[in-house]
Amino acid sequence: LKGHTSKVDCVECSPNGEEIASCDGQDLRIWHSHTGKALLLPIPVKARSLGWTSNGQQLIAGCDNGYIKFFDPSTGSQLAQWKGHNGIVHSISISSNGKFFASGSQDKTVRLWDTTTQQQISPALLHDSYVYSVAISCDSRHLASGGEDHNVRVW
């Protein structure tokens, strides 16, 4: 899949496997997984991390400016945005039931959000340095995060 003009920071497959979303810090692109054709024009957003909701109807982007943005992947329209962190959002992980998601950031925090209301649902979880990766377990009972402090934390 060619078209990015900078290093690709994140690639995520849609739940049905039909689409692939990718971001390079300059724009977000959505591709058809079988043909490799771009489904939309590039969406100008400085995103570093992506996640699909479990029904595939929304794409969540973690951005350079600390914002978290929701997009409609069929139109590219931005549905919601809010300041979620005070630094680059390096990682997004969505629970298997789609009810909540986690974000990890350069501000040394991991935050949990309600997917429907976009409200934070727990106090921020703290690292000693930048958080680069978050993952929610398949049963949605545990959250793991890793970062520049050389540690993986399980919450």
N, CA, C and O atoms as a GROMACS GRO file, in nm:
protein
  620
    1LEU      N    1   0.085  -0.117   0.000
    1LEU     CA    2   0.000   0.000   0.000
    1LEU      C    3   0.090   0.123   0.000
    1LEU      O    4   0.158   0.151   0.098
    2LYS      N    5   0.089   0.193  -0.107
    2LYS     CA    6   0.177   0.308  -0.121
    2LYS      C    7   0.097   0.437  -0.118
    2LYS      O    8  -0.015   0.444  -0.168
    3GLY      N    9   0.157   0.538  -0.057
    3GLY     CA   10   0.093   0.668  -0.052
    3GLY      C   11   0.140   0.755   0.062
    3GLY      O   12   0.130   0.877   0.056
    4HIS      N   13   0.190   0.693   0.167
    4HIS     CA   14   0.240   0.772   0.279
    4HIS      C   15   0.367   0.846   0.237
    4HIS      O   16   0.444   0.797   0.155
    5THR      N   17   0.387   0.963   0.296
    5THR     CA   18   0.504   1.044   0.264
    5THR      C   19   0.602   1.052   0.380
    5THR      O   20   0.702   1.124   0.374
    6SER      N   21   0.574   0.978   0.486
    6SER     CA   22   0.660   0.975   0.605
    6SER      C   23   0.653   0.835   0.664
    6SER      O   24   0.576   0.751   0.617
    7LYS      N   25   0.733   0.808   0.766
    7LYS     CA   26   0.732   0.674   0.828
    7LYS      C   27   0.593   0.644   0.881
    7LYS      O   28   0.525   0.731   0.935
    8VAL      N   29   0.551   0.521   0.864
    8VAL     CA   30   0.419   0.478   0.910
    8VAL      C   31   0.430   0.441   1.058
    8VAL      O   32   0.507   0.353   1.095
    9ASP      N   33   0.353   0.511   1.141
    9ASP     CA   34   0.358   0.490   1.286
    9ASP      C   35   0.266   0.380   1.334
    9ASP      O   36   0.296   0.313   1.433
   10CYS      N   37   0.155   0.359   1.265
   10CYS     CA   38   0.058   0.260   1.312
   10CYS      C   39  -0.024   0.206   1.196
   10CYS      O   40  -0.058   0.279   1.103
   11VAL      N   41  -0.054   0.077   1.203
   11VAL     CA   42  -0.141   0.010   1.106
   11VAL      C   43  -0.239  -0.073   1.186
   11VAL      O   44  -0.199  -0.147   1.277
   12GLU      N   45  -0.368  -0.064   1.155
   12GLU     CA   46  -0.471  -0.142   1.224
   12GLU      C   47  -0.572  -0.196   1.123
   12GLU      O   48  -0.618  -0.122   1.036
   13CYS      N   49  -0.604  -0.323   1.135
   13CYS     CA   50  -0.706  -0.386   1.050
   13CYS      C   51  -0.843  -0.370   1.114
   13CYS      O   52  -0.857  -0.377   1.236
   14SER      N   53  -0.943  -0.348   1.031
   14SER     CA   54  -1.080  -0.337   1.082
   14SER      C   55  -1.126  -0.473   1.135
   14SER      O   56  -1.070  -0.576   1.098
   15PRO      N   57  -1.228  -0.474   1.222
   15PRO     CA   58  -1.276  -0.601   1.277
   15PRO      C   59  -1.320  -0.703   1.172
   15PRO      O   60  -1.304  -0.823   1.193
   16ASN      N   61  -1.375  -0.657   1.060
   16ASN     CA   62  -1.420  -0.751   0.956
   16ASN      C   63  -1.309  -0.785   0.856
   16ASN      O   64  -1.328  -0.867   0.767
   17GLY      N   65  -1.193  -0.721   0.871
   17GLY     CA   66  -1.080  -0.749   0.784
   17GLY      C   67  -1.087  -0.685   0.647
   17GLY      O   68  -0.998  -0.706   0.565
   18GLU      N   69  -1.190  -0.606   0.621
   18GLU     CA   70  -1.207  -0.546   0.488
   18GLU      C   71  -1.125  -0.419   0.469
   18GLU      O   72  -1.086  -0.387   0.356
   19GLU      N   73  -1.097  -0.346   0.578
   19GLU     CA   74  -1.025  -0.220   0.568
   19GLU      C   75  -0.898  -0.225   0.653
   19GLU      O   76  -0.888  -0.299   0.751
   20ILE      N   77  -0.803  -0.144   0.612
   20ILE     CA   78  -0.680  -0.123   0.688
   20ILE      C   79  -0.664   0.027   0.705
   20ILE      O   80  -0.672   0.103   0.608
   21ALA      N   81  -0.641   0.069   0.828
   21ALA     CA   82  -0.614   0.210   0.855
   21ALA      C   83  -0.466   0.225   0.887
   21ALA      O   84  -0.407   0.138   0.952
   22SER      N   85  -0.407   0.334   0.843
   22SER     CA   86  -0.266   0.361   0.871
   22SER      C   87  -0.247   0.511   0.892
   22SER      O   88  -0.321   0.593   0.837
   23CYS      N   89  -0.146   0.544   0.972
   23CYS     CA   90  -0.116   0.686   0.995
   23CYS      C   91   0.035   0.705   0.997
   23CYS      O   92   0.111   0.616   1.034
   24ASP      N   93   0.075   0.826   0.958
   24ASP     CA   94   0.219   0.854   0.949
   24ASP      C   95   0.259   0.984   1.019
   24ASP      O   96   0.367   1.038   0.992
   25GLY      N   97   0.175   1.036   1.106
   25GLY     CA   98   0.205   1.162   1.172
   25GLY      C   99   0.168   1.283   1.090
   25GLY      O  100   0.175   1.396   1.140
   26GLN      N  101   0.129   1.262   0.965
   26GLN     CA  102   0.084   1.371   0.878
   26GLN      C  103  -0.062   1.351   0.837
   26GLN      O  104  -0.140   1.446   0.832
   27ASP      N  105  -0.096   1.226   0.807
   27ASP     CA  106  -0.234   1.198   0.768
   27ASP      C  107  -0.272   1.055   0.801
   27ASP      O  108  -0.188   0.970   0.829
   28LEU      N  109  -0.401   1.032   0.796
   28LEU     CA  110  -0.462   0.903   0.822
   28LEU      C  111  -0.517   0.853   0.689
   28LEU      O  112  -0.579   0.928   0.614
   29ARG      N  113  -0.493   0.726   0.661
   29ARG     CA  114  -0.540   0.667   0.535
   29ARG      C  115  -0.617   0.539   0.564
   29ARG      O  116  -0.585   0.466   0.658
   30ILE      N  117  -0.718   0.514   0.484
   30ILE     CA  118  -0.797   0.391   0.496
   30ILE      C  119  -0.794   0.323   0.360
   30ILE      O  120  -0.823   0.384   0.256
   31TRP      N  121  -0.760   0.194   0.362
   31TRP     CA  122  -0.738   0.116   0.241
   31TRP      C  123  -0.831  -0.004   0.238
   31TRP      O  124  -0.874  -0.053   0.343
   32HIS      N  125  -0.862  -0.052   0.118
   32HIS     CA  126  -0.934  -0.178   0.103
   32HIS      C  127  -0.830  -0.288   0.114
   32HIS      O  128  -0.730  -0.287   0.042
   33SER      N  129  -0.852  -0.383   0.202
   33SER     CA  130  -0.748  -0.483   0.231
   33SER      C  131  -0.723  -0.579   0.115
   33SER      O  132  -0.612  -0.631   0.102
   34HIS      N  133  -0.822  -0.604   0.031
   34HIS     CA  134  -0.805  -0.701  -0.078
   34HIS      C  135  -0.748  -0.639  -0.205
   34HIS      O  136  -0.670  -0.702  -0.276
   35THR      N  137  -0.788  -0.515  -0.234
   35THR     CA  138  -0.741  -0.451  -0.357
   35THR      C  139  -0.623  -0.358  -0.334
   35THR      O  140  -0.549  -0.328  -0.428
   36GLY      N  141  -0.604  -0.312  -0.210
   36GLY     CA  142  -0.498  -0.217  -0.180
   36GLY      C  143  -0.529  -0.075  -0.220
   36GLY      O  144  -0.445   0.014  -0.207
   37LYS      N  145  -0.650  -0.052  -0.269
   37LYS     CA  146  -0.688   0.083  -0.312
   37LYS      C  147  -0.728   0.168  -0.192
   37LYS      O  148  -0.787   0.120  -0.095
   38ALA      N  149  -0.693   0.297  -0.200
   38ALA     CA  150  -0.733   0.392  -0.096
   38ALA      C  151  -0.884   0.410  -0.104
   38ALA      O  152  -0.939   0.434  -0.212
   39LEU      N  153  -0.952   0.400   0.010
   39LEU     CA  154  -1.097   0.417   0.013
   39LEU      C  155  -1.136   0.563   0.028
   39LEU      O  156  -1.246   0.602  -0.011
   40LEU      N  157  -1.047   0.642   0.085
   40LEU     CA  158  -1.073   0.784   0.106
   40LEU      C  159  -0.948   0.862   0.071
   40LEU      O  160  -0.838   0.807   0.064
   41LEU      N  161  -0.966   0.991   0.049
   41LEU     CA  162  -0.850   1.079   0.039
   41LEU      C  163  -0.783   1.082   0.175
   41LEU      O  164  -0.849   1.058   0.276
   42PRO      N  165  -0.654   1.110   0.181
   42PRO     CA  166  -0.588   1.118   0.311
   42PRO      C  167  -0.658   1.219   0.402
   42PRO      O  168  -0.695   1.328   0.358
   43ILE      N  169  -0.676   1.182   0.528
   43ILE     CA  170  -0.738   1.270   0.626
   43ILE      C  171  -0.623   1.341   0.698
   43ILE      O  172  -0.542   1.275   0.763
   44PRO      N  173  -0.615   1.474   0.688
   44PRO     CA  174  -0.503   1.544   0.751
   44PRO      C  175  -0.517   1.547   0.903
   44PRO      O  176  -0.592   1.628   0.958
   45VAL      N  177  -0.446   1.460   0.970
   45VAL     CA  178  -0.446   1.456   1.116
   45VAL      C  179  -0.311   1.402   1.160
   45VAL      O  180  -0.262   1.303   1.105
   46LYS      N  181  -0.251   1.464   1.257
   46LYS     CA  182  -0.119   1.421   1.306
   46LYS      C  183  -0.137   1.310   1.408
   46LYS      O  184  -0.116   1.330   1.528
   47ALA      N  185  -0.176   1.193   1.358
   47ALA     CA  186  -0.204   1.078   1.444
   47ALA      C  187  -0.082   0.987   1.452
   47ALA      O  188  -0.007   0.973   1.355
   48ARG      N  189  -0.063   0.925   1.568
   48ARG     CA  190   0.046   0.829   1.590
   48ARG      C  191  -0.006   0.691   1.626
   48ARG      O  192   0.068   0.593   1.619
   49SER      N  193  -0.134   0.682   1.665
   49SER     CA  194  -0.190   0.554   1.708
   49SER      C  195  -0.335   0.546   1.664
   49SER      O  196  -0.403   0.648   1.650
   50LEU      N  197  -0.382   0.422   1.640
   50LEU     CA  198  -0.517   0.400   1.589
   50LEU      C  199  -0.581   0.280   1.656
   50LEU      O  200  -0.512   0.192   1.708
   51GLY      N  201  -0.712   0.278   1.656
   51GLY     CA  202  -0.788   0.162   1.701
   51GLY      C  203  -0.928   0.166   1.643
   51GLY      O  204  -0.991   0.271   1.637
   52TRP      N  205  -0.976   0.050   1.600
   52TRP     CA  206  -1.112   0.038   1.548
   52TRP      C  207  -1.206  -0.001   1.662
   52TRP      O  208  -1.170  -0.082   1.747
   53THR      N  209  -1.326   0.057   1.664
   53THR     CA  210  -1.426   0.008   1.759
   53THR      C  211  -1.467  -0.132   1.716
   53THR      O  212  -1.448  -0.170   1.600
   54SER      N  213  -1.523  -0.209   1.808
   54SER     CA  214  -1.551  -0.351   1.781
   54SER      C  215  -1.650  -0.371   1.666
   54SER      O  216  -1.647  -0.476   1.602
   55ASN      N  217  -1.737  -0.274   1.641
   55ASN     CA  218  -1.832  -0.288   1.530
   55ASN      C  219  -1.776  -0.231   1.399
   55ASN      O  220  -1.842  -0.239   1.295
   56GLY      N  221  -1.656  -0.175   1.402
   56GLY     CA  222  -1.593  -0.122   1.282
   56GLY      C  223  -1.650   0.009   1.233
   56GLY      O  224  -1.613   0.057   1.126
   57GLN      N  225  -1.741   0.069   1.310
   57GLN     CA  226  -1.808   0.191   1.264
   57GLN      C  227  -1.736   0.319   1.303
   57GLN      O  228  -1.771   0.427   1.256
   58GLN      N  229  -1.635   0.307   1.389
   58GLN     CA  230  -1.557   0.424   1.427
   58GLN      C  231  -1.410   0.386   1.435
   58GLN      O  232  -1.374   0.273   1.467
   59LEU      N  233  -1.327   0.484   1.405
   59LEU     CA  234  -1.183   0.469   1.414
   59LEU      C  235  -1.133   0.575   1.511
   59LEU      O  236  -1.164   0.693   1.497
   60ILE      N  237  -1.056   0.532   1.610
   60ILE     CA  238  -1.004   0.623   1.711
   60ILE      C  239  -0.858   0.652   1.680
   60ILE      O  240  -0.781   0.560   1.652
   61ALA      N  241  -0.822   0.779   1.684
   61ALA     CA  242  -0.684   0.820   1.656
   61ALA      C  243  -0.626   0.894   1.775
   61ALA      O  244  -0.690   0.985   1.830
   62GLY      N  245  -0.506   0.855   1.816
   62GLY     CA  246  -0.431   0.928   1.918
   62GLY      C  247  -0.334   1.021   1.848
   62GLY      O  248  -0.258   0.978   1.761
   63CYS      N  249  -0.336   1.147   1.886
   63CYS     CA  250  -0.266   1.249   1.808
   63CYS      C  251  -0.147   1.313   1.879
   63CYS      O  252  -0.130   1.300   2.001
   64ASP      N  253  -0.064   1.381   1.800
   64ASP     CA  254   0.057   1.446   1.850
   64ASP      C  255   0.028   1.551   1.957
   64ASP      O  256   0.107   1.567   2.050
   65ASN      N  257  -0.083   1.621   1.945
   65ASN     CA  258  -0.114   1.730   2.036
   65ASN      C  259  -0.189   1.685   2.162
   65ASN      O  260  -0.240   1.768   2.237
   66GLY      N  261  -0.196   1.554   2.186
   66GLY     CA  262  -0.264   1.502   2.303
   66GLY      C  263  -0.412   1.477   2.283
   66GLY      O  264  -0.480   1.427   2.372
   67TYR      N  265  -0.463   1.511   2.165
   67TYR     CA  266  -0.605   1.490   2.138
   67TYR      C  267  -0.633   1.346   2.099
   67TYR      O  268  -0.548   1.276   2.043
   68ILE      N  269  -0.753   1.304   2.131
   68ILE     CA  270  -0.806   1.176   2.086
   68ILE      C  271  -0.923   1.211   1.995
   68ILE      O  272  -1.010   1.289   2.032
   69LYS      N  273  -0.924   1.153   1.875
   69LYS     CA  274  -1.026   1.188   1.776
   69LYS      C  275  -1.096   1.062   1.728
   69LYS      O  276  -1.033   0.958   1.707
   70PHE      N  277  -1.227   1.073   1.710
   70PHE     CA  278  -1.309   0.966   1.655
   70PHE      C  279  -1.345   1.003   1.512
   70PHE      O  280  -1.384   1.116   1.484
   71PHE      N  281  -1.330   0.906   1.420
   71PHE     CA  282  -1.365   0.927   1.280
   71PHE      C  283  -1.464   0.822   1.233
   71PHE      O  284  -1.466   0.709   1.282
   72ASP      N  285  -1.547   0.861   1.136
   72ASP     CA  286  -1.631   0.766   1.064
   72ASP      C  287  -1.545   0.714   0.949
   72ASP      O  288  -1.513   0.791   0.858
   73PRO      N  289  -1.506   0.586   0.950
   73PRO     CA  290  -1.415   0.538   0.846
   73PRO      C  291  -1.477   0.530   0.707
   73PRO      O  292  -1.405   0.521   0.608
   74SER      N  293  -1.609   0.535   0.698
   74SER     CA  294  -1.671   0.528   0.565
   74SER      C  295  -1.672   0.664   0.495
   74SER      O  296  -1.676   0.670   0.372
   75THR      N  297  -1.666   0.774   0.572
   75THR     CA  298  -1.670   0.908   0.512
   75THR      C  299  -1.546   0.991   0.542
   75THR      O  300  -1.516   1.087   0.472
   76GLY      N  301  -1.474   0.953   0.647
   76GLY     CA  302  -1.360   1.033   0.691
   76GLY      C  303  -1.398   1.148   0.781
   76GLY      O  304  -1.312   1.224   0.826
   77SER      N  305  -1.527   1.162   0.809
   77SER     CA  306  -1.574   1.272   0.895
   77SER      C  307  -1.528   1.253   1.038
   77SER      O  308  -1.530   1.142   1.092
   78GLN      N  309  -1.486   1.363   1.099
   78GLN     CA  310  -1.450   1.359   1.241
   78GLN      C  311  -1.579   1.366   1.322
   78GLN      O  312  -1.660   1.456   1.302
   79LEU      N  313  -1.596   1.272   1.414
   79LEU     CA  314  -1.718   1.263   1.493
   79LEU      C  315  -1.703   1.328   1.630
   79LEU      O  316  -1.799   1.382   1.684
   80ALA      N  317  -1.584   1.322   1.686
   80ALA     CA  318  -1.560   1.378   1.820
   80ALA      C  319  -1.411   1.399   1.838
   80ALA      O  320  -1.329   1.336   1.771
   81GLN      N  321  -1.377   1.489   1.929
   81GLN     CA  322  -1.238   1.507   1.968
   81GLN      C  323  -1.234   1.568   2.107
   81GLN      O  324  -1.324   1.643   2.146
   82TRP      N  325  -1.129   1.537   2.182
   82TRP     CA  326  -1.107   1.600   2.312
   82TRP      C  327  -0.961   1.589   2.348
   82TRP      O  328  -0.888   1.503   2.299
   83LYS      N  329  -0.919   1.678   2.436
   83LYS     CA  330  -0.780   1.678   2.485
   83LYS      C  331  -0.771   1.570   2.590
   83LYS      O  332  -0.819   1.586   2.702
   84GLY      N  333  -0.708   1.458   2.554
   84GLY     CA  334  -0.700   1.344   2.644
   84GLY      C  335  -0.571   1.338   2.722
   84GLY      O  336  -0.566   1.280   2.831
   85HIS      N  337  -0.465   1.398   2.668
   85HIS     CA  338  -0.332   1.392   2.729
   85HIS      C  339  -0.259   1.523   2.708
   85HIS      O  340  -0.302   1.609   2.630
   86ASN      N  341  -0.148   1.538   2.777
   86ASN     CA  342  -0.062   1.655   2.761
   86ASN      C  343   0.066   1.618   2.686
   86ASN      O  344   0.174   1.667   2.720
   87GLY      N  345   0.055   1.533   2.588
   87GLY     CA  346   0.168   1.490   2.507
   87GLY      C  347   0.119   1.395   2.399
   87GLY      O  348   0.000   1.362   2.394
   88ILE      N  349   0.209   1.352   2.313
   88ILE     CA  350   0.175   1.261   2.204
   88ILE      C  351   0.104   1.137   2.258
   88ILE      O  352   0.149   1.078   2.356
   89VAL      N  353  -0.005   1.098   2.194
   89VAL     CA  354  -0.075   0.974   2.229
   89VAL      C  355  -0.015   0.863   2.143
   89VAL      O  356  -0.046   0.851   2.025
   90HIS      N  357   0.073   0.784   2.204
   90HIS     CA  358   0.149   0.683   2.130
   90HIS      C  359   0.073   0.553   2.107
   90HIS      O  360   0.108   0.478   2.016
   91SER      N  361  -0.029   0.524   2.187
   91SER     CA  362  -0.093   0.393   2.176
   91SER      C  363  -0.240   0.400   2.214
   91SER      O  364  -0.280   0.473   2.305
   92ILE      N  365  -0.320   0.321   2.142
   92ILE     CA  366  -0.463   0.305   2.169
   92ILE      C  367  -0.491   0.155   2.171
   92ILE      O  368  -0.440   0.081   2.087
   93SER      N  369  -0.571   0.110   2.268
   93SER     CA  370  -0.617  -0.030   2.270
   93SER      C  371  -0.763  -0.030   2.311
   93SER      O  372  -0.801   0.032   2.410
   94ILE      N  373  -0.845  -0.102   2.235
   94ILE     CA  374  -0.989  -0.107   2.260
   94ILE      C  375  -1.025  -0.242   2.317
   94ILE      O  376  -0.976  -0.346   2.272
   95SER      N  377  -1.112  -0.241   2.418
   95SER     CA  378  -1.156  -0.367   2.480
   95SER      C  379  -1.232  -0.452   2.378
   95SER      O  380  -1.289  -0.399   2.283
   96SER      N  381  -1.231  -0.583   2.399
   96SER     CA  382  -1.296  -0.674   2.303
   96SER      C  383  -1.446  -0.652   2.295
   96SER      O  384  -1.507  -0.677   2.192
   97ASN      N  385  -1.507  -0.604   2.404
   97ASN     CA  386  -1.650  -0.577   2.400
   97ASN      C  387  -1.680  -0.437   2.345
   97ASN      O  388  -1.796  -0.401   2.326
   98GLY      N  389  -1.576  -0.359   2.320
   98GLY     CA  390  -1.591  -0.227   2.261
   98GLY      C  391  -1.641  -0.119   2.355
   98GLY      O  392  -1.665  -0.007   2.311
   99LYS      N  393  -1.658  -0.151   2.482
   99LYS     CA  394  -1.716  -0.053   2.575
   99LYS      C  395  -1.617   0.051   2.625
   99LYS      O  396  -1.657   0.162   2.662
  100PHE      N  397  -1.490   0.018   2.626
  100PHE     CA  398  -1.391   0.115   2.672
  100PHE      C  399  -1.261   0.097   2.596
  100PHE      O  400  -1.239  -0.005   2.530
  101PHE      N  401  -1.175   0.196   2.608
  101PHE     CA  402  -1.043   0.187   2.546
  101PHE      C  403  -0.940   0.256   2.634
  101PHE      O  404  -0.973   0.337   2.721
  102ALA      N  405  -0.815   0.221   2.610
  102ALA     CA  406  -0.703   0.279   2.684
  102ALA      C  407  -0.617   0.360   2.589
  102ALA      O  408  -0.608   0.330   2.470
  103SER      N  409  -0.556   0.464   2.643
  103SER     CA  410  -0.459   0.543   2.567
  103SER      C  411  -0.334   0.561   2.651
  103SER      O  412  -0.341   0.578   2.772
  104GLY      N  413  -0.219   0.558   2.585
  104GLY     CA  414  -0.090   0.577   2.652
  104GLY      C  415  -0.017   0.692   2.587
  104GLY      O  416  -0.020   0.708   2.465
  105SER      N  417   0.051   0.773   2.670
  105SER     CA  418   0.103   0.898   2.617
  105SER      C  419   0.243   0.935   2.666
  105SER      O  420   0.297   0.878   2.760
  106GLN      N  421   0.296   1.032   2.596
  106GLN     CA  422   0.424   1.093   2.631
  106GLN      C  423   0.414   1.168   2.764
  106GLN      O  424   0.516   1.204   2.822
  107ASP      N  425   0.292   1.194   2.812
  107ASP     CA  426   0.276   1.262   2.941
  107ASP      C  427   0.291   1.167   3.060
  107ASP      O  428   0.263   1.205   3.174
  108LYS      N  429   0.335   1.043   3.032
  108LYS     CA  430   0.364   0.941   3.134
  108LYS      C  431   0.238   0.881   3.197
  108LYS      O  432   0.244   0.827   3.307
  109THR      N  433   0.125   0.891   3.127
  109THR     CA  434   0.001   0.836   3.182
  109THR      C  435  -0.064   0.737   3.086
  109THR      O  436  -0.044   0.741   2.964
  110VAL      N  437  -0.143   0.649   3.146
  110VAL     CA  438  -0.236   0.562   3.075
  110VAL      C  439  -0.374   0.603   3.125
  110VAL      O  440  -0.395   0.618   3.245
  111ARG      N  441  -0.466   0.621   3.033
  111ARG     CA  442  -0.602   0.661   3.071
  111ARG      C  443  -0.702   0.565   3.010
  111ARG      O  444  -0.682   0.515   2.899
  112LEU      N  445  -0.811   0.541   3.083
  112LEU     CA  446  -0.921   0.457   3.036
  112LEU      C  447  -1.040   0.546   3.005
  112LEU      O  448  -1.072   0.638   3.081
  113TRP      N  449  -1.105   0.517   2.892
  113TRP     CA  450  -1.215   0.600   2.842
  113TRP      C  451  -1.336   0.515   2.809
  113TRP      O  452  -1.321   0.401   2.764
  114ASP      N  453  -1.454   0.568   2.830
  114ASP     CA  454  -1.578   0.506   2.785
  114ASP      C  455  -1.592   0.536   2.635
  114ASP      O  456  -1.585   0.652   2.595
  115THR      N  457  -1.610   0.434   2.554
  115THR     CA  458  -1.616   0.453   2.409
  115THR      C  459  -1.739   0.533   2.367
  115THR      O  460  -1.732   0.610   2.271
  116THR      N  461  -1.850   0.516   2.436
  116THR     CA  462  -1.974   0.585   2.398
  116THR      C  463  -1.975   0.730   2.442
  116THR      O  464  -2.006   0.819   2.363
  117THR      N  465  -1.940   0.755   2.568
  117THR     CA  466  -1.949   0.892   2.622
  117THR      C  467  -1.820   0.971   2.607
  117THR      O  468  -1.820   1.093   2.623
  118GLN      N  469  -1.710   0.904   2.576
  118GLN     CA  470  -1.577   0.963   2.566
  118GLN      C  471  -1.530   1.022   2.700
  118GLN      O  472  -1.443   1.109   2.701
  119GLN      N  473  -1.587   0.977   2.810
  119GLN     CA  474  -1.547   1.023   2.943
  119GLN      C  475  -1.441   0.932   3.001
  119GLN      O  476  -1.443   0.810   2.979
  120GLN      N  477  -1.348   0.991   3.076
  120GLN     CA  478  -1.247   0.911   3.145
  120GLN      C  479  -1.316   0.833   3.256
  120GLN      O  480  -1.397   0.889   3.330
  121ILE      N  481  -1.286   0.702   3.267
  121ILE     CA  482  -1.360   0.617   3.360
  121ILE      C  483  -1.278   0.570   3.480
  121ILE      O  484  -1.327   0.494   3.563
  122SER      N  485  -1.153   0.615   3.489
  122SER     CA  486  -1.072   0.582   3.606
  122SER      C  487  -0.963   0.687   3.619
  122SER      O  488  -0.934   0.758   3.524
  123PRO      N  489  -0.902   0.697   3.738
  123PRO     CA  490  -0.789   0.790   3.750
  123PRO      C  491  -0.676   0.748   3.656
  123PRO      O  492  -0.663   0.632   3.619
  124ALA      N  493  -0.595   0.846   3.618
  124ALA     CA  494  -0.480   0.817   3.531
  124ALA      C  495  -0.385   0.720   3.600
  124ALA      O  496  -0.361   0.730   3.720
  125LEU      N  497  -0.332   0.627   3.523
  125LEU     CA  498  -0.232   0.531   3.570
  125LEU      C  499  -0.095   0.587   3.532
  125LEU      O  500  -0.074   0.628   3.418
  126LEU      N  501  -0.003   0.590   3.628
  126LEU     CA  502   0.123   0.662   3.608
  126LEU      C  503   0.242   0.572   3.581
  126LEU      O  504   0.259   0.467   3.643
  127HIS      N  505   0.324   0.615   3.487
  127HIS     CA  506   0.455   0.556   3.459
  127HIS      C  507   0.562   0.658   3.500
  127HIS      O  508   0.530   0.773   3.529
  128ASP      N  509   0.686   0.615   3.502
  128ASP     CA  510   0.796   0.704   3.535
  128ASP      C  511   0.848   0.780   3.413
  128ASP      O  512   0.928   0.873   3.427
  129SER      N  513   0.805   0.740   3.295
  129SER     CA  514   0.849   0.804   3.172
  129SER      C  515   0.741   0.784   3.065
  129SER      O  516   0.631   0.737   3.094
  130TYR      N  517   0.775   0.819   2.941
  130TYR     CA  518   0.679   0.810   2.831
  130TYR      C  519   0.618   0.670   2.822
  130TYR      O  520   0.686   0.570   2.844
  131VAL      N  521   0.488   0.664   2.790
  131VAL     CA  522   0.420   0.537   2.766
  131VAL      C  523   0.409   0.520   2.614
  131VAL      O  524   0.354   0.605   2.544
  132TYR      N  525   0.463   0.409   2.564
  132TYR     CA  526   0.462   0.384   2.420
  132TYR      C  527   0.363   0.277   2.376
  132TYR      O  528   0.328   0.270   2.258
  133SER      N  529   0.316   0.194   2.469
  133SER     CA  530   0.229   0.084   2.427
  133SER      C  531   0.130   0.049   2.537
  133SER      O  532   0.165   0.043   2.655
  134VAL      N  533   0.006   0.025   2.497
  134VAL     CA  534  -0.098  -0.024   2.588
  134VAL      C  535  -0.170  -0.140   2.522
  134VAL      O  536  -0.184  -0.144   2.400
  135ALA      N  537  -0.217  -0.234   2.604
  135ALA     CA  538  -0.292  -0.350   2.552
  135ALA      C  539  -0.393  -0.394   2.657
  135ALA      O  540  -0.358  -0.412   2.774
  136ILE      N  541  -0.516  -0.411   2.614
  136ILE     CA  542  -0.622  -0.462   2.701
  136ILE      C  543  -0.637  -0.611   2.673
  136ILE      O  544  -0.640  -0.652   2.557
  137SER      N  545  -0.644  -0.691   2.778
  137SER     CA  546  -0.656  -0.836   2.762
  137SER      C  547  -0.788  -0.872   2.693
  137SER      O  548  -0.883  -0.794   2.695
  138CYS      N  549  -0.792  -0.990   2.632
  138CYS     CA  550  -0.911  -1.035   2.558
  138CYS      C  551  -1.036  -1.040   2.646
  138CYS      O  552  -1.146  -1.016   2.598
  139ASP      N  553  -1.018  -1.072   2.776
  139ASP     CA  554  -1.134  -1.076   2.866
  139ASP      C  555  -1.164  -0.939   2.926
  139ASP      O  556  -1.256  -0.927   3.008
  140SER      N  557  -1.090  -0.836   2.888
  140SER     CA  558  -1.109  -0.697   2.931
  140SER      C  559  -1.088  -0.677   3.081
  140SER      O  560  -1.133  -0.576   3.136
  141ARG      N  561  -1.021  -0.770   3.147
  141ARG     CA  562  -1.001  -0.759   3.291
  141ARG      C  563  -0.865  -0.699   3.328
  141ARG      O  564  -0.846  -0.654   3.440
  142HIS      N  565  -0.772  -0.700   3.234
  142HIS     CA  566  -0.638  -0.650   3.263
  142HIS      C  567  -0.592  -0.554   3.154
  142HIS      O  568  -0.635  -0.560   3.040
  143LEU      N  569  -0.504  -0.466   3.195
  143LEU     CA  570  -0.443  -0.370   3.105
  143LEU      C  571  -0.293  -0.377   3.127
  143LEU      O  572  -0.246  -0.375   3.240
  144ALA      N  573  -0.218  -0.385   3.019
  144ALA     CA  574  -0.072  -0.381   3.028
  144ALA      C  575  -0.023  -0.256   2.956
  144ALA      O  576  -0.081  -0.213   2.856
  145SER      N  577   0.084  -0.198   3.009
  145SER     CA  578   0.141  -0.080   2.946
  145SER      C  579   0.293  -0.087   2.956
  145SER      O  580   0.348  -0.140   3.052
  146GLY      N  581   0.358  -0.033   2.855
  146GLY     CA  582   0.503  -0.034   2.852
  146GLY      C  583   0.556   0.098   2.800
  146GLY      O  584   0.489   0.168   2.724
  147GLY      N  585   0.678   0.130   2.843
  147GLY     CA  586   0.731   0.257   2.798
  147GLY      C  587   0.879   0.273   2.812
  147GLY      O  588   0.954   0.176   2.825
  148GLU      N  589   0.918   0.398   2.809
  148GLU     CA  590   1.058   0.434   2.811
  148GLU      C  591   1.126   0.402   2.944
  148GLU      O  592   1.249   0.401   2.952
  149ASP      N  593   1.048   0.374   3.047
  149ASP     CA  594   1.106   0.341   3.178
  149ASP      C  595   1.152   0.195   3.185
  149ASP      O  596   1.193   0.148   3.292
  150HIS      N  597   1.146   0.123   3.073
  150HIS     CA  598   1.194  -0.016   3.060
  150HIS      C  599   1.106  -0.115   3.135
  150HIS      O  600   1.149  -0.227   3.163
  151ASN      N  601   0.985  -0.075   3.169
  151ASN     CA  602   0.896  -0.162   3.245
  151ASN      C  603   0.767  -0.189   3.170
  151ASN      O  604   0.719  -0.105   3.093
  152VAL      N  605   0.711  -0.306   3.195
  152VAL     CA  606   0.574  -0.338   3.154
  152VAL      C  607   0.496  -0.345   3.284
  152VAL      O  608   0.533  -0.416   3.377
  153ARG      N  609   0.388  -0.271   3.288
  153ARG     CA  610   0.304  -0.271   3.409
  153ARG      C  611   0.172  -0.336   3.374
  153ARG      O  612   0.116  -0.314   3.267
  154VAL      N  613   0.122  -0.416   3.467
  154VAL     CA  614  -0.008  -0.481   3.449
  154VAL      C  615  -0.101  -0.423   3.555
  154VAL      O  616  -0.070  -0.424   3.674
  155TRP      N  617  -0.214  -0.374   3.509
  155TRP     CA  618  -0.309  -0.306   3.598
  155TRP      C  619  -0.434  -0.389   3.613
  155TRP      O  620  -0.527  -0.348   3.683
   0.00000   0.00000   0.00000
